[in-house]
Amino acid sequence: MDKQEGEISLKDYLADCKASGIDPYEREEKIKTFTLRYPESFGERLAIAAAERRMSVNSFIVEILSQQMKLK
């Protein structure tokens, strides 16, 4: 493939991304894990709060942390 063909392919790719509403330069963020220690009674309340929002406990915690850190 020569330089001109590469430029055409890139232009087509960027146009397809734009049409699909995709950011071609967005990088997928790596997922990190950590251990959280909390009282058993807190865990029950956490599970109820997440269920009320129809979310997993993990998603609920990430959303709350994001709101508190103003990352959302």
Order of alpha helices (4+ residues) and beta strands (2+ residues): alpha-alpha-alpha
